[in-house]
Every structure is written in structure tokens, then in C-alpha cells.
Amino acid sequence: MQKKSMTAKEKMQRSANFSNGVFQNLSLTPMKLEDVTYFSMLKDALNRPADTKPAKPLPTIKTDLKKRSSEKPVIVWFGHSSYLIQVKGVNILVDPVFSGSASPFSFMVKAFPGADAYQVKDMPDIDAVIITHNHYDHLDTKTIAQLKSRTGRFYTALGVGRDIAGCAGNNVAITEMDWWDTEAVAPGITLTATPARHFSGRGLKRGGSLWASFVLEIFGYKIFIGGDSGYDSHFKTIGDKLGPFDIALLECGQYNEAWPFIHMMPEQTVQAAIDLQAKVLMPVHWAKFALSLHPWNEPAIRVTKSAALHQLAITTPRIGEPVVVGESYPQDPWWNQI
């Protein structure tokens, strides 16, 4: 008799990361420091400094994504944490947000001028979409609804499938993964979900679905897809188990000393790349939305300085500028010209 596969709900409940009705981090992870109040955080957000947004439209490069062909992985960044990985005719899209905002309301958390140069219509047919977690700046319902006829499958963390199905429909193929699960995407391509230190939630309830980073092994290359994460020992664990990596795409932005456990400071981003044994760091999670209080270009300034001190190779492309793994790593400090 064929063994019945577990439902998504059963898999969630059996996860070692699920306890007391919610998903948990590996380490105790408060949302904020004890002496910081939510009132003070709201007050700061309502009085956000002007330099959290660029004074001029961001420069972008328009690349024809439908005609690219490469034997080496090509990564094209669309601002924040959205990017396309292309190699040998395979297209993998990560955390696409093309609706112009990172909020349930279109008039809130709007994309910087120039940062929305790419839309769903610019994408080639997608073999797989990876959604790291269900926050609005990573899971955009309008974008997913437009992508549903253009992609073969969605890969995501446990519990996020219902958010994807809610806008893409129940007929799309969705694979939910727990930390350390590995899936064969296609011949020569595997995807492993790995730990992250963050949280989830699209309303008042938090922890109803898992958050994850991912390791993409594709035609002999290893790419670390970081999603969102505060710094912790899991980066070294991942590096020891699955590294070294040809490139690591790690969050570098939307940090604040009031919430030091759920997002990394730029210097921690560099240390995480070192822990992962990454040959090259590509900082993402910046240059599209103002979700914190730091100057919009501060992440790039700090992370490039720290990478230089640690002699870590780094690439900082413009939106739309191709990064060719093992070949071409744009490093122009374009943010200084804004």
C-alpha cells in the first residue's frame, strides 16, 4: 500500500521548529530590546529622516532578461531582495516584489523612484520561484498573481503555501520546506532550506509560518539565498555543512539598534559571509524601500568598508546590472552619485 504523504499542516505540526502553536528561532530572539517601547518605535517611524529616501531617482540598467544565455549563473537584482538567477536556460526568481509597494496598502512603503524599473512583463518564463518568508517586502500578492501563468513551481518555507495559493490559486505547484529539507528542482539542480533568525506574519499574528534561507546548487555552483536574518551561529553551521559558496546574497539594510536580533548590521553581514565560506558577498535588502531609519545608502557604505577591512570580495551592482558568477562582479560605488 502506498504511504500517504503528510499534509502541509501535519508537516508544520511535526516540525522541530514548531512549538506552542508558532514557529521558533534556534536562539531566543526578542523582536526588540527590552528598554525600547513600541510607542517610541512608532514615533520614530512617523518622524523618519528625509535621507532614508534618495534625493534623485536611482540609476538602473535595462537588461533583456528574455534573451540572456549563459553557462555560468547570472544574477540580476531588482532592488531590495528581489533577483533573478539565470543559467543554461533555467530561470529562478527570488522574492519578487514588482507592485510598487511593500505593504497591504499601495500608498504605503512605496518603492523609491527608479527602483521599479522591472515588472512581471520583463521576466522570462520562470522555472521556479523561491519565497523565503511571508513578509510584504518578500511575498507580494499582486506580483505572484501575475506570475502564476509564467512559472512551473513555487518553493517556500513551511506554512507560506497558503499565502501563495491565496493569490495564485490552488492549482499552482507549491513545495513547502522545513529547515534542512532538500528538493530536486530539476536534473543538476537542488534546493535546500536552511535556518534563518527572523519571524513571520502578515497581520497581528506572528510565527504562523516558517522563515528560511536557501542553498541553491545548480550545475556545479553553490549560491546562498539569505532571505532575512539576524546574525547568529547558524551561518557557520550552514557554511560547515554545505559551504563553501560561490556567492552569498545576504540582507544588508533595514537594520536598527532597537531590533538587533532580527536584522543584521552591515558589519555582521560581512561576518555572516565569512562564516558561510562565501567567495563573494552580494548585499541585498536595500535600495528600494525605507523600512528603517538609516540613510538609504548607509548599508552600501558600511558593508563595502567592512568587506575591504576583511579582504572579502563584494559585488554591488546597479538595479538590472548582471552579475556573472566567477566572471563579472560590478563594484562601482554608484550610490555616492545620488
C-alpha positions as CSV (number, residue, x, y, z in Angstrom):
1,M,0.0,0.0,0.0
2,Q,1.3,3.4,-0.9
3,K,2.3,5.6,2.0
4,K,0.1,8.7,2.4
5,S,2.1,11.9,2.2
6,M,1.8,14.4,5.0
7,T,-0.4,17.5,4.6
8,A,1.2,20.9,4.9
9,K,-0.5,21.3,8.3
10,E,0.8,17.9,9.5
11,K,4.3,18.7,8.4
12,M,4.2,22.1,10.2
13,Q,3.0,20.4,13.5
14,R,5.7,17.8,13.3
15,S,8.5,20.3,12.6
16,A,11.2,20.5,15.3
17,N,10.9,24.3,14.8
18,F,7.2,24.4,15.7
19,S,6.3,24.8,19.4
20,N,3.3,26.2,21.3
21,G,1.4,26.9,18.1
22,V,4.1,29.0,16.5
23,F,7.5,28.6,14.8
24,Q,10.6,29.3,16.8
25,N,14.1,30.5,16.1
26,L,17.1,28.4,17.1
27,S,18.1,31.1,19.6
28,L,16.0,33.3,21.8
29,T,15.0,36.2,19.5
30,P,13.2,39.2,21.0
31,M,11.6,41.5,18.5
32,K,13.3,44.5,20.1
33,L,15.4,45.5,23.0
34,E,13.7,45.4,26.4
35,D,14.1,49.2,27.1
36,V,12.6,50.1,23.7
37,T,8.8,50.6,23.5
38,Y,6.5,50.0,20.5
39,F,5.3,53.6,21.1
40,S,8.8,55.0,20.7
41,M,9.3,52.9,17.6
42,L,6.1,54.1,16.0
43,K,7.0,57.7,16.9
44,D,10.4,57.3,15.2
45,A,8.8,55.8,12.1
46,L,6.4,58.7,11.8
47,N,9.3,61.1,12.0
48,R,11.5,59.2,9.6
49,P,14.5,61.4,8.5
50,A,14.4,62.6,4.9
51,D,17.7,60.8,4.0
52,T,16.0,57.4,4.4
53,K,15.0,58.0,0.7
54,P,17.3,59.0,-2.1
55,A,17.2,62.6,-3.4
56,K,17.1,61.5,-7.0
57,P,15.8,58.5,-8.9
58,L,18.1,55.5,-8.7
59,P,20.1,54.6,-11.7
60,T,19.1,51.4,-13.4
61,I,20.3,49.2,-16.3
62,K,17.7,47.7,-18.6
63,T,18.7,44.2,-19.4
64,D,16.7,42.0,-21.8
65,L,16.1,39.0,-19.5
66,K,14.3,37.0,-22.1
67,K,17.3,36.8,-24.4
68,R,20.1,36.0,-22.0
69,S,22.0,32.7,-22.2
70,S,25.0,31.8,-20.1
71,E,26.9,28.7,-19.0
72,K,27.6,30.5,-15.7
73,P,25.0,31.7,-13.3
74,V,23.9,35.3,-14.0
75,I,22.2,37.2,-11.1
76,V,20.1,40.3,-11.9
77,W,19.0,42.3,-8.9
78,F,15.8,44.3,-8.9
79,G,16.3,46.2,-5.7
80,H,15.6,45.1,-2.1
81,S,15.5,41.3,-2.0
82,S,14.2,40.5,-5.5
83,Y,16.5,38.9,-8.0
84,L,16.7,36.5,-11.0
85,I,19.2,33.7,-11.3
86,Q,19.7,32.5,-14.9
87,V,22.0,29.7,-16.1
88,K,21.8,27.3,-19.1
89,G,18.3,28.4,-19.9
90,V,17.0,27.9,-16.4
91,N,15.3,30.9,-14.6
92,I,14.9,31.1,-10.9
93,L,13.2,34.1,-9.3
94,V,13.6,35.0,-5.7
95,D,11.2,37.1,-3.5
96,P,9.7,39.1,-6.4
97,V,8.1,42.4,-5.4
98,F,7.0,44.4,-8.5
99,S,3.8,46.0,-7.4
100,G,5.5,49.3,-6.3
101,S,5.0,48.9,-2.6
102,A,5.8,46.6,0.3
103,S,2.6,46.9,2.2
104,P,-1.0,45.7,2.2
105,F,-1.9,49.2,1.1
106,S,-0.4,50.6,-2.2
107,F,0.0,54.1,-0.8
108,M,2.3,52.9,2.0
109,V,6.0,51.8,1.8
110,K,6.3,52.8,-1.8
111,A,9.3,51.9,-3.9
112,F,12.0,54.6,-4.4
113,P,11.8,56.5,-7.8
114,G,13.7,54.5,-10.3
115,A,13.7,51.3,-8.2
116,D,10.7,49.8,-10.0
117,A,12.3,49.6,-13.4
118,Y,11.4,45.9,-13.8
119,Q,7.9,44.4,-13.9
120,V,6.5,40.9,-14.3
121,K,6.2,41.6,-18.1
122,D,10.0,41.9,-18.2
123,M,10.6,38.4,-16.8
124,P,11.2,35.3,-18.9
125,D,9.2,32.2,-18.2
126,I,10.3,31.1,-14.7
127,D,11.2,27.5,-13.8
128,A,11.0,28.1,-10.0
129,V,10.0,31.0,-7.7
130,I,11.6,31.0,-4.2
131,I,9.7,32.8,-1.4
132,T,11.8,33.0,1.7
133,H,9.0,34.1,4.1
134,N,5.7,35.9,4.0
135,H,6.5,39.5,4.9
136,Y,5.1,42.0,2.5
137,D,8.6,43.0,1.2
138,H,9.2,39.4,0.2
139,L,5.8,38.0,-0.7
140,D,3.9,40.4,-2.9
141,T,0.4,39.1,-3.7
142,K,-0.1,41.2,-6.8
143,T,3.2,40.0,-8.3
144,I,2.5,36.4,-7.5
145,A,-1.0,36.6,-9.1
146,Q,0.6,37.9,-12.3
147,L,3.3,35.2,-12.2
148,K,1.1,32.2,-11.8
149,S,0.8,31.5,-15.5
150,R,4.5,32.1,-16.1
151,T,6.1,29.7,-13.6
152,G,6.3,26.0,-13.0
153,R,6.6,25.9,-9.3
154,F,6.9,27.8,-6.0
155,Y,9.3,26.8,-3.3
156,T,8.9,28.2,0.2
157,A,9.1,27.6,3.9
158,L,6.5,25.7,5.9
159,G,3.2,27.4,6.2
160,V,3.8,30.0,3.5
161,G,2.0,28.0,0.8
162,R,-1.4,29.2,1.9
163,D,-0.4,32.8,1.3
164,I,0.9,31.9,-2.1
165,A,-2.2,29.9,-3.0
166,G,-4.4,32.7,-1.8
167,C,-3.3,34.9,-4.7
168,A,-2.0,32.3,-7.2
169,G,-4.8,29.8,-6.8
170,N,-4.9,26.2,-5.6
171,N,-3.8,24.8,-9.0
172,V,-0.2,26.1,-8.8
173,A,2.5,23.7,-7.6
174,I,3.8,24.7,-4.2
175,T,6.6,22.9,-2.3
176,E,6.8,23.8,1.4
177,M,10.1,23.1,3.1
178,D,11.4,22.8,6.7
179,W,15.0,23.7,7.6
180,W,17.4,21.1,6.1
181,D,14.9,19.7,3.7
182,T,16.3,19.2,0.2
183,E,14.3,19.1,-3.0
184,A,15.4,18.1,-6.5
185,V,14.2,21.0,-8.7
186,A,15.4,19.6,-12.0
187,P,18.4,17.4,-13.1
188,G,21.5,19.1,-11.8
189,I,19.6,21.5,-9.5
190,T,18.8,21.0,-5.8
191,L,17.4,23.4,-3.3
192,T,17.9,23.1,0.5
193,A,16.0,25.1,3.1
194,T,18.3,26.3,5.8
195,P,17.8,28.2,9.1
196,A,17.4,32.0,9.5
197,R,16.9,34.2,12.5
198,H,13.8,36.2,11.9
199,F,10.0,36.0,12.2
200,S,6.9,35.8,10.0
201,G,3.4,37.3,9.8
202,R,1.2,39.5,7.6
203,G,-1.1,40.8,10.3
204,L,-1.1,40.8,14.0
205,K,-0.3,37.1,14.5
206,R,3.4,36.2,14.2
207,G,5.0,32.8,13.8
208,G,2.2,31.1,11.9
209,S,4.7,30.1,9.1
210,L,8.4,29.5,8.9
211,W,11.1,31.8,7.6
212,A,14.2,30.3,5.8
213,S,17.3,30.9,3.9
214,F,18.1,28.6,0.9
215,V,21.0,26.8,-0.6
216,L,20.8,26.6,-4.4
217,E,23.1,24.0,-6.0
218,I,22.9,24.5,-9.7
219,F,25.1,22.8,-12.4
220,G,28.1,22.7,-10.0
221,Y,27.7,26.1,-8.5
222,K,26.5,26.9,-4.9
223,I,24.5,30.0,-4.2
224,F,23.3,31.1,-0.8
225,I,19.9,32.8,-0.8
226,G,19.8,34.6,2.6
227,G,16.3,35.9,2.9
228,D,16.0,37.9,6.1
229,S,18.0,37.0,9.2
230,G,19.7,38.5,12.3
231,Y,23.2,37.3,12.9
232,D,23.7,34.1,14.8
233,S,25.7,30.8,14.8
234,H,23.5,29.3,12.1
235,F,25.6,30.9,9.4
236,K,28.7,29.0,10.5
237,T,26.7,25.8,10.8
238,I,25.4,26.2,7.2
239,G,28.9,27.0,6.0
240,D,30.4,24.0,7.7
241,K,27.6,21.7,6.4
242,L,27.0,23.0,2.9
243,G,29.8,25.5,2.0
244,P,31.8,26.9,0.6
245,F,29.6,29.1,-1.6
246,D,30.4,30.8,-4.9
247,I,28.3,33.7,-3.9
248,A,26.1,34.7,-0.9
249,L,23.2,37.1,-1.2
250,L,22.7,38.5,2.3
251,E,20.4,41.1,3.8
252,C,22.1,44.5,4.4
253,G,19.6,47.1,5.2
254,Q,16.5,47.9,7.3
255,Y,18.5,47.4,10.4
256,N,18.2,49.4,13.7
257,E,19.8,49.2,17.1
258,A,16.3,48.9,18.5
259,W,15.8,45.5,16.8
260,P,19.3,44.0,16.7
261,F,18.2,40.3,16.7
262,I,16.0,40.1,13.6
263,H,18.2,42.0,11.1
264,M,22.0,42.3,10.7
265,M,24.1,45.4,10.9
266,P,26.3,45.7,7.7
267,E,29.4,44.6,9.6
268,Q,27.5,41.4,10.7
269,T,26.5,40.8,7.1
270,V,30.2,40.6,6.2
271,Q,30.9,38.2,9.1
272,A,28.0,36.1,8.0
273,A,29.5,35.8,4.6
274,I,32.8,34.8,6.1
275,D,31.0,32.2,8.3
276,L,29.3,30.8,5.2
277,Q,32.7,30.5,3.5
278,A,31.4,32.6,0.6
279,K,33.8,33.6,-2.1
280,V,31.8,36.7,-2.9
281,L,29.2,38.7,-1.0
282,M,26.3,40.4,-2.7
283,P,24.4,42.7,-0.3
284,V,20.6,42.9,-0.8
285,H,17.6,44.2,1.1
286,W,18.3,47.8,0.4
287,A,17.9,50.5,-2.3
288,K,14.1,50.1,-2.8
289,F,12.1,50.6,0.4
290,A,12.5,52.7,3.5
291,L,11.7,50.3,6.3
292,S,14.1,51.6,8.9
293,L,15.6,55.0,9.9
294,H,19.1,54.8,8.5
295,P,20.1,56.8,5.4
296,W,19.1,54.9,2.3
297,N,22.8,54.5,1.1
298,E,24.3,53.8,4.5
299,P,24.1,50.0,4.1
300,A,26.3,50.1,1.0
301,I,28.8,52.5,2.6
302,R,29.2,50.4,5.7
303,V,29.2,46.9,4.1
304,T,31.8,47.8,1.5
305,K,34.1,49.4,4.1
306,S,33.8,46.3,6.3
307,A,34.3,43.9,3.4
308,A,37.5,45.8,2.5
309,L,38.8,45.5,6.0
310,H,38.2,41.8,6.0
311,Q,39.5,41.4,2.4
312,L,36.2,39.8,1.4
313,A,35.2,40.1,-2.3
314,I,32.0,42.0,-2.7
315,T,29.8,43.0,-5.6
316,T,27.4,46.0,-5.6
317,P,25.5,46.1,-9.0
318,R,23.0,48.7,-10.0
319,I,19.5,47.5,-10.3
320,G,19.3,45.5,-13.5
321,E,23.1,45.1,-13.9
322,P,24.1,41.5,-14.4
323,V,26.5,39.7,-12.0
324,V,28.2,36.7,-13.7
325,V,29.3,34.3,-11.0
326,G,33.0,33.5,-11.4
327,E,33.5,36.2,-14.1
328,S,32.0,39.6,-13.6
329,Y,31.4,41.4,-10.2
330,P,30.3,45.1,-10.6
331,Q,31.8,47.2,-7.8
332,D,31.2,50.8,-8.8
333,P,30.0,52.9,-5.7
334,W,27.1,54.3,-7.7
335,W,25.2,55.3,-4.5
336,N,27.7,58.1,-3.9
337,Q,26.4,59.8,-7.1
338,I,22.8,60.2,-5.8
